[in-house]
Amino acid sequence: MSQTDPLAGQAAIEAHEAEVVACRACPRLVAWRENVAATKRAAFAQQDYWGRPVPGFGDPDAWLLIVGLAPGAHGSNRTGRMFTGDRSGEWLFASLHRAGFASTPVATARDDGLELMGAWLTAAVRCAPPANKPAPDEWAACRPFLAREVALLPRVRVVVALGAFAWQKVLDVGRDVGWAVPRPVPRFGHGASADLGAVALVGSYHPSQQNTFTGKLTEPMLDAVWAAAKGHPRAARSATE
């Protein structure tokens, strides 16, 4: 199903983005993201940090939804775009480019011209959390944002969860939006998949430095995730709807 009025759909996405960026619901996250933006990392001392919640971005007609954990303190929290400006993003966008989802293999800033084709990139939590560990109440505050984003992307048929946290939160939101989340809950694993009725869920290790530096996640492993998404029957069905 595609949007019958693209302009109305784009307006709804922009309104959602504005609401995300203005959010101050979680005092701990607000304090952390703004402190990081004020103190900065030495390598970025001359740059203005975003220092706000980070909205998702990509193709409004996306059939693939990619969900990460949260913005990086000196990556997305600096640049204002998901997975942009840190090592995790370097791995992710290079792989997305090889798979044909990203127009360039390098992401540096919100205005660098990079575009996603057929994909939308977002995160479960929209503010950079201390130690990359959002608290349960912080996820609860962000949960409606992810559910609303799903509703704004009616052509999505495959969801890739980057890491166990994103996997569980996609399942949580799946219940909110009426997906057929099975019982028992599917277990996360790299390459794991689950049928949620309207969409398929595919798991991938997160492209964090902890995973990529240790070899837990390799380039071929990440590339295989996009190949699996493209080859899934749900993806084929999206092309005919």
Residue pairs with C-beta under 8 A, 6 or more apart in sequence:
1 154
1 155
1 241
2 61
2 154
2 155
2 241
3 9
3 60
3 61
3 154
6 60
9 60
9 152
10 60
12 152
13 60
13 152
16 55
16 145
16 148
16 149
16 152
17 55
17 56
19 145
20 53
20 54
20 55
20 126
20 145
21 52
21 53
21 55
22 53
23 53
23 126
23 127
23 141
23 145
24 30
25 141
26 127
26 135
26 137
26 138
26 141
28 129
28 130
28 135
28 138
29 125
29 127
29 128
29 129
29 134
29 138
30 127
32 73
32 127
32 128
32 129
32 130
33 51
33 52
33 53
33 71
33 73
33 77
33 127
33 128
34 51
36 49
36 51
36 73
36 74
36 77
36 128
37 49
37 50
37 51
37 77
37 78
38 49
38 51
40 47
40 49
40 74
41 74
44 74
44 78
47 78
49 77
49 78
50 76
50 77
50 78
50 79
50 80
51 77
52 80
52 127
53 126
53 127
54 71
54 76
54 77
54 80
54 81
54 82
54 123
54 126
54 127
55 82
55 122
55 126
56 82
56 120
56 121
56 122
56 123
56 149
57 81
57 82
57 116
57 120
57 121
57 122
58 116
58 119
58 120
58 121
59 115
59 116
59 117
59 118
59 119
59 120
60 120
60 152
60 153
61 118
61 155
62 116
62 118
62 119
62 120
62 153
62 155
62 156
63 118
63 119
63 155
63 156
63 157
63 158
63 235
63 238
63 239
64 101
64 118
64 119
64 120
64 156
64 157
64 158
64 159
64 160
64 229
64 235
65 119
65 120
65 122
65 150
65 153
65 156
65 158
65 159
65 160
65 199
66 119
66 120
66 121
66 122
66 159
66 160
66 162
67 122
67 123
67 124
67 146
67 159
67 160
67 161
67 162
67 166
67 169
67 170
68 82
68 83
68 88
68 121
68 122
68 123
68 124
68 162
68 163
68 166
68 206
69 123
69 124
69 125
69 132
69 134
69 162
69 163
69 165
69 166
69 206
70 123
70 124
70 125
70 126
70 127
70 128
70 129
70 132
70 134
71 77
71 82
71 123
71 125
71 126
71 127
71 128
72 83
72 85
72 86
72 88
72 89
72 128
72 132
73 128
74 85
74 86
75 83
75 84
75 85
75 86
75 88
75 89
76 82
76 83
76 84
76 85
76 86
76 89
76 123
76 128
77 127
77 128
78 85
79 85
79 108
79 109
79 110
80 110
81 107
81 109
81 110
82 121
82 122
82 123
83 89
83 92
83 93
83 107
83 121
84 93
84 107
84 108
84 109
84 110
84 112
85 107
85 108
85 109
87 209
87 212
88 206
88 207
88 208
88 209
88 212
89 107
90 106
90 107
91 207
91 212
91 217
91 219
91 222
92 162
92 207
92 222
93 102
93 104
93 105
93 106
93 107
93 114
94 105
94 106
94 219
95 207
95 219
95 222
95 223
95 226
96 102
96 116
96 119
96 226
97 103
97 104
97 105
98 105
98 223
98 226
99 223
99 226
99 227
99 230
100 117
100 118
101 116
101 117
101 118
101 119
101 226
102 114
102 115
102 116
102 117
102 119
103 113
103 114
103 115
103 116
103 117
104 112
104 113
104 114
106 112
106 114
107 114
120 149
120 153
120 156
122 146
122 149
123 166
124 134
124 139
124 142
124 146
124 165
124 166
124 169
124 170
125 134
125 138
125 139
125 142
126 142
126 145
127 138
129 135
129 138
132 208
134 142
134 165
139 169
143 169
143 172
143 173
143 176
146 169
146 170
146 173
147 173
147 176
147 177
150 156
150 173
150 177
151 177
155 238
155 241
156 199
156 238
157 198
157 199
157 200
157 232
157 234
157 235
157 237
157 238
158 199
158 200
158 201
158 202
158 229
158 232
158 234
158 235
158 238
159 170
159 196
159 199
159 200
159 201
159 202
160 201
160 202
160 203
160 204
160 225
160 226
160 229
161 167
161 169
161 170
161 188
161 201
161 202
161 203
161 204
162 204
162 205
162 206
162 207
163 188
163 204
163 205
163 206
163 208
164 188
164 203
166 206
167 188
167 192
167 201
167 203
168 185
168 188
170 201
171 181
171 185
171 186
171 194
171 196
171 201
174 181
174 196
174 199
174 201
175 181
178 198
179 196
179 197
179 198
179 199
180 195
180 196
180 197
180 198
181 196
182 194
182 195
182 196
186 192
186 194
186 201
188 203
189 203
190 203
190 204
190 205
190 217
190 221
190 225
191 202
191 203
191 204
191 224
191 225
191 228
192 202
192 203
193 200
193 201
193 202
193 203
193 228
193 232
194 200
194 201
195 201
199 234
200 232
200 233
200 234
202 225
202 228
202 229
202 232
204 217
204 221
204 222
204 225
205 211
205 216
205 217
205 221
205 222
206 217
207 217
207 222
210 216
211 217
212 218
229 235
